[in-house]
Amino acid sequence: MESGWRWHRVCERVCAACETMALAMEQLKAFLGCTLYLIALINPMSKVFILSVMAKDLPPQELRSLVLRSSVVALAILLVFAIVGSPLLTAVFHVEIYSFQLVGGLSCS
């Protein structure tokens, strides 16, 4: 009877470890998705390289979904800042666009 009890305890520990591993995999998947959104926003071309690495591990349907979501989020953020960016800079942060032109070395005459 003692060995049966030990076996039960071992099985419980293995199941708990499997649940922890599944949770960690879900969190890693969410982290990679958020990272991809950020990379798509900062540099859309680098998204191609990240996706080529992730393509080995993800099923095609999930990869397509991830590509579509990251592209839509990046587009939405870029459109919001294209519309609201200049007023936000001048009204909230008191920075004029010519300051960026001066620092960036752009001359628009």
N, CA and C of each residue as an Amber inpcrd file, in Angstrom:
protein
   327
   0.8190000  -1.1910000   0.0000000   0.0000000   0.0000000   0.0000000
   0.8620000   1.2530000   0.0000000   2.0010000   1.2050000   0.6810000
   2.9140000   2.3460000   0.7730000   3.4320000   2.7460000  -0.6060000
   3.7940000   1.7620000  -1.4550000   4.3340000   2.0740000  -2.7760000
   3.2660000   2.6980000  -3.6780000   2.0230000   2.2880000  -3.5190000
   0.9320000   2.8850000  -4.2920000   0.7510000   4.3500000  -3.9520000
   0.8970000   4.6770000  -2.6650000   0.7830000   6.0630000  -2.2220000
   1.9160000   6.9110000  -2.7830000   3.1290000   6.3620000  -2.7880000
   4.2720000   7.0890000  -3.3430000   4.0830000   7.3330000  -4.8360000
   3.5910000   6.3200000  -5.5280000   3.3480000   6.4670000  -6.9690000
   2.3310000   7.5750000  -7.2320000   1.3140000   7.6360000  -6.4030000
   0.2970000   8.6780000  -6.5410000   0.9170000  10.0640000  -6.3360000
   1.7940000  10.2090000  -5.3450000   2.4590000  11.4800000  -5.0930000
   3.3600000  11.8780000  -6.2670000   4.0550000  10.8880000  -6.8480000
   4.9150000  11.1650000  -8.0020000   4.0660000  11.6390000  -9.1770000
   2.9410000  10.9800000  -9.4040000   2.0490000  11.3780000 -10.5060000
   1.5040000  12.7840000 -10.3000000   1.1660000  13.1200000  -9.0610000
   0.6880000  14.4810000  -8.7720000   1.7580000  15.5210000  -9.0900000
   2.9860000  15.2280000  -8.7230000   4.0800000  16.1680000  -8.9880000
   4.3400000  16.3190000 -10.4820000   4.2650000  15.2160000 -11.2100000
   4.4720000  15.2770000 -12.6570000   3.3620000  16.0890000 -13.3140000
   2.1290000  15.8750000 -12.8800000   1.0070000  16.6390000 -13.4390000
   1.1510000  18.1270000 -13.1270000   1.5780000  18.4430000 -11.9160000
   1.7790000  19.8470000 -11.5590000   2.8760000  20.4670000 -12.4080000
   3.9390000  19.7030000 -12.6610000   5.0270000  20.2060000 -13.5030000
   4.5440000  20.4270000 -14.9300000   3.7070000  19.5320000 -15.4340000
   3.1690000  19.6870000 -16.7950000   2.2740000  20.9120000 -16.8960000
   1.4690000  21.1570000 -15.8820000   0.6070000  22.3320000 -15.8820000
   1.4420000  23.6140000 -15.8410000   2.5040000  23.5900000 -15.0430000
   3.3870000  24.7470000 -14.9590000   4.0680000  24.9960000 -16.2980000
   4.4860000  23.9240000 -16.9630000   5.1300000  24.0490000 -18.2640000
   4.1530000  24.5850000 -19.3100000   2.9070000  24.1270000 -19.2700000
   1.9000000  24.6230000 -20.2100000   1.6390000  26.1080000 -19.9870000
   1.5750000  26.5130000 -18.7230000   1.3780000  27.9260000 -18.4120000
   2.5590000  28.7590000 -18.8880000   3.7650000  28.2430000 -18.6930000
   4.9660000  28.9520000 -19.1500000   4.9740000  29.0770000 -20.6660000
   4.5350000  28.0600000 -21.3720000   4.4920000  28.1170000 -22.8380000
   3.4700000  29.1520000 -23.3060000   2.3270000  29.2300000 -22.6400000
   1.3280000  30.2350000 -22.9900000   1.8650000  31.6450000 -22.7450000
   2.5730000  31.8240000 -21.6380000   3.1430000  33.1300000 -21.3450000
   4.2290000  33.4940000 -22.3440000   5.0230000  32.5180000 -22.7480000
   6.0560000  32.7630000 -23.7550000   5.4280000  33.1370000 -25.0890000
   4.3450000  32.4700000 -25.4330000   3.6380000  32.7720000 -26.6770000
   3.0840000  34.2050000 -26.6530000   2.5090000  34.5990000 -25.5250000
   1.9930000  35.9620000 -25.3930000   3.1300000  36.9820000 -25.4500000
   4.2450000  36.6670000 -24.8130000   5.4000000  37.5640000 -24.8250000
   5.9360000  37.7310000 -26.2450000   6.0450000  36.6370000 -26.9870000
   6.5270000  36.7290000 -28.3710000   5.5760000  37.5330000 -29.2390000
   4.2730000  37.3690000 -29.0090000   3.3020000  38.1490000 -29.7610000
   3.4360000  39.6380000 -29.4910000   3.5830000  40.0080000 -28.2180000
   3.7590000  41.4160000 -27.8650000   5.0770000  41.9660000 -28.4090000
   6.1080000  41.1550000 -28.3580000   7.3970000  41.5700000 -28.8950000
   7.2970000  41.8150000 -30.3900000   6.5660000  40.9600000 -31.0750000
   6.3900000  41.1280000 -32.5150000   5.6310000  42.4100000 -32.8300000
   4.6180000  42.7370000 -32.0120000   3.9020000  44.0020000 -32.2070000
   4.8490000  45.1850000 -32.0760000   5.6970000  45.1400000 -31.0640000
   6.6430000  46.2310000 -30.8360000   7.6470000  46.3330000 -31.9810000
   8.1500000  45.2160000 -32.4270000   9.1210000  45.2160000 -33.5270000
   8.4660000  45.7100000 -34.8170000   7.2220000  45.3200000 -35.0370000
   6.5150000  45.7810000 -36.2310000   6.3090000  47.2870000 -36.2050000
   6.1310000  47.8250000 -35.0250000   5.9510000  49.2670000 -34.9010000
   7.2660000  50.0070000 -35.1140000   8.3340000  49.5040000 -34.4960000
   9.6200000  50.1890000 -34.5720000  10.2380000  50.0480000 -35.9620000
  10.2650000  48.8400000 -36.4750000  10.8950000  48.5870000 -37.7660000
  10.1310000  47.4730000 -38.4770000   9.2130000  47.8380000 -39.3590000
   8.3850000  46.8150000 -40.0090000   9.1810000  45.7760000 -40.7980000
  10.3290000  46.1370000 -41.3340000  11.1000000  45.1680000 -42.1120000
  11.7270000  44.0870000 -41.2270000  12.0190000  44.4220000 -39.9740000
  12.6020000  43.4130000 -39.0900000  11.5820000  42.3480000 -38.7160000
  10.2960000  42.6530000 -38.8940000   9.2500000  41.6690000 -38.6160000
   9.4160000  40.4380000 -39.5000000   9.9100000  40.6310000 -40.6880000
  10.0980000  39.5150000 -41.6200000  11.0900000  38.5110000 -41.0580000
  12.1800000  38.9970000 -40.4860000  13.1920000  38.0990000 -39.9460000
  12.6890000  37.3660000 -38.7100000  11.9690000  38.0690000 -37.8530000
  11.4080000  37.4400000 -36.6590000  10.4060000  36.3630000 -37.0510000
   9.5690000  36.6710000 -38.0250000   8.5660000  35.6940000 -38.4570000
   9.2000000  34.4860000 -39.1260000  10.3010000  34.6840000 -39.8220000
  10.9550000  33.5360000 -40.4520000  11.5110000  32.5800000 -39.4060000
  11.9480000  33.1170000 -38.2740000  12.4240000  32.2540000 -37.1840000
  11.2380000  31.5640000 -36.5080000  10.1390000  32.3030000 -36.3000000
   8.9750000  31.7380000 -35.6210000   8.2120000  30.7580000 -36.5070000
   8.4110000  30.8100000 -37.8070000   7.6570000  29.9550000 -38.7260000
   7.9360000  28.4800000 -38.4960000   9.0920000  28.1680000 -37.9580000
   9.4290000  26.7660000 -37.7100000   8.5970000  26.1760000 -36.5880000
   8.2380000  27.0010000 -35.5950000   7.5830000  26.5030000 -34.3910000
   6.0650000  26.6360000 -34.4070000   5.5300000  27.5490000 -35.1930000
   4.0900000  27.8040000 -35.1820000   3.4000000  27.1380000 -36.3630000
   2.1700000  26.6820000 -36.1550000   1.3900000  26.1750000 -37.2800000
   1.0560000  27.3200000 -38.2490000   0.8510000  27.0170000 -39.5200000
   0.6170000  28.0780000 -40.5150000  -0.5720000  28.9870000 -40.1880000
  -1.6570000  28.4170000 -39.6790000  -2.8380000  29.2270000 -39.3630000
  -2.5230000  30.2330000 -38.2530000  -1.8030000  29.8060000 -37.2370000
  -1.4510000  30.6910000 -36.1270000  -0.4430000  31.7490000 -36.5770000
   0.4560000  31.3680000 -37.4590000   1.4330000  32.3200000 -37.9820000
   0.7410000  33.4070000 -38.8000000  -0.2140000  33.0100000 -39.6310000
  -0.9790000  33.9930000 -40.4100000  -1.7330000  34.9480000 -39.4920000
  -2.3280000  34.3940000 -38.4490000  -3.0630000  35.2230000 -37.4980000
  -2.1420000  36.2150000 -36.8050000  -0.9670000  35.7640000 -36.4290000
   0.0120000  36.6350000 -35.7680000   0.4940000  37.7360000 -36.7000000
   0.7400000  37.3880000 -37.9480000   1.1760000  38.3820000 -38.9390000
   0.0880000  39.4340000 -39.1460000  -1.1350000  38.9850000 -39.2960000
  -2.2420000  39.9080000 -39.5290000  -2.4530000  40.8300000 -38.3300000
  -2.4670000  40.2610000 -37.1260000  -2.6750000  41.0830000 -35.9380000
  -1.5550000  42.1000000 -35.7550000  -0.3150000  41.6800000 -35.9220000
   0.7940000  42.6180000 -35.7210000   0.7760000  43.7180000 -36.7750000
   0.4170000  43.3800000 -38.0000000   0.3490000  44.3940000 -39.0510000
  -0.7760000  45.3870000 -38.7990000  -1.9240000  44.8950000 -38.3550000
  -3.0610000  45.7780000 -38.0820000  -2.7580000  46.6970000 -36.8970000
  -2.1440000  46.1610000 -35.8590000  -1.7950000  46.9910000 -34.6950000
  -0.7720000  48.0530000 -35.0870000   0.2420000  47.6710000 -35.8530000
   1.2470000  48.6420000 -36.2880000   0.6190000  49.7230000 -37.1530000
  -0.2660000  49.3420000 -38.0600000  -0.9480000  50.3120000 -38.9090000
  -1.8080000  51.2600000 -38.0830000  -2.5310000  50.7140000 -37.1160000
  -3.3880000  51.5560000 -36.2740000  -2.5610000  52.5610000 -35.4730000
  -1.4680000  52.1050000 -34.9040000  -0.6220000  53.0200000 -34.1230000
  -0.0120000  54.0850000 -35.0220000   0.4480000  53.7020000 -36.1960000
   1.0370000  54.6820000 -37.1100000   0.0000000  55.6940000 -37.5920000
  -1.2320000  55.2400000 -37.8580000  -2.2850000  56.1650000 -38.2890000
  -2.6730000  57.1340000 -37.1670000  -2.7610000  56.6300000 -35.9480000
  -3.0990000  57.5060000 -34.8250000  -2.0390000  58.5790000 -34.6650000
  -0.7740000  58.1910000 -34.7190000   0.2780000  59.1910000 -34.5440000
   0.4360000  60.0840000 -35.7680000   0.0490000  59.6210000 -36.9500000
   0.0780000  60.4880000 -38.1250000  -0.9740000  61.5960000 -37.9960000
  -2.0980000  61.2620000 -37.3760000  -3.1810000  62.2370000 -37.2200000
  -2.9740000  63.1160000 -35.9820000  -2.6020000  62.5200000 -34.8650000
  -2.5490000  63.2080000 -33.5900000  -1.1260000  63.6030000 -33.1970000
  -0.1260000  63.1430000 -33.9090000   1.2690000  63.3250000 -33.5080000
   1.7130000  64.7650000 -33.3690000   1.4750000  65.5660000 -34.3780000
   1.9200000  66.9600000 -34.3410000   1.2030000  67.7660000 -33.2580000
  -0.1260000  67.6980000 -33.1720000  -0.7910000  68.4200000 -32.0740000
  -0.3610000  67.9160000 -30.6950000  -0.1170000  66.6260000 -30.5720000
   0.3240000  66.0710000 -29.2950000   1.6950000  66.6170000 -28.9050000
   2.5970000  66.6880000 -29.8790000   3.9320000  67.2160000 -29.5930000
   3.8850000  68.6880000 -29.1980000   3.0990000  69.4840000 -29.9180000
   3.0860000  70.9250000 -29.6450000   2.2770000  71.2680000 -28.4010000
   1.1260000  70.6460000 -28.2150000   0.2540000  71.0100000 -27.0920000
   0.7170000  70.4010000 -25.7720000   1.1530000  69.1740000 -25.7850000
   1.4900000  68.4960000 -24.5280000   2.9530000  68.6560000 -24.1800000
   3.8300000  68.3810000 -25.1350000   5.2600000  68.3950000 -24.8390000
   5.9550000  69.6930000 -25.2320000   5.2540000  70.5990000 -25.8900000
   5.7870000  71.9020000 -26.3020000   7.0450000  71.7610000 -27.1580000
   6.9850000  70.8700000 -28.0990000   8.0890000  70.6390000 -29.0260000
   7.5620000  70.9270000 -30.4320000   8.2710000  71.7460000 -31.1560000
   7.8750000  72.0660000 -32.5280000   8.5400000  71.0960000 -33.4900000
   7.9620000  70.9460000 -34.6510000   8.4720000  69.9920000 -35.6300000
   9.8360000  70.4180000 -36.1640000  10.1010000  71.7140000 -36.2150000
  11.4090000  72.1600000 -36.7200000  12.5460000  71.7330000 -35.7940000
  12.2470000  71.4730000 -34.5170000  13.2820000  70.9640000 -33.6020000
  13.7410000  69.5820000 -34.0390000  12.8030000  68.7720000 -34.4630000
  13.1640000  67.4430000 -34.9630000  13.9260000  67.5570000 -36.2770000
  13.5470000  68.5120000 -37.1090000  14.2610000  68.6950000 -38.3760000
  15.6880000  69.1430000 -38.1310000  15.8690000  69.9930000 -37.1620000
  17.2050000  70.4810000 -36.8320000  18.0730000  69.3510000 -36.2750000
  17.5360000  68.5850000 -35.3530000  18.2860000  67.4840000 -34.7460000
  18.5270000  66.3730000 -35.7540000  17.5590000  66.1020000 -36.5880000
  17.6940000  65.0160000 -37.5700000  18.4920000  65.4170000 -38.7920000
  18.8060000  66.6900000 -38.9260000  19.5880000  67.1370000 -40.0640000
  18.7590000  67.3240000 -41.3350000  17.4460000  67.4170000 -41.1810000
  16.5850000  67.6270000 -42.3480000  16.4440000  69.1160000 -42.5970000
  16.5330000  69.4890000 -43.8370000  16.3100000  70.9030000 -44.1570000
  15.1350000  70.9840000 -45.1230000  14.0910000  71.6090000 -44.6780000
  12.9000000  71.7970000 -45.5140000  12.7260000  73.2990000 -45.7270000
  13.3100000  73.7890000 -46.8320000  13.1740000  75.2090000 -47.0760000
  12.2950000  75.4660000 -48.2620000
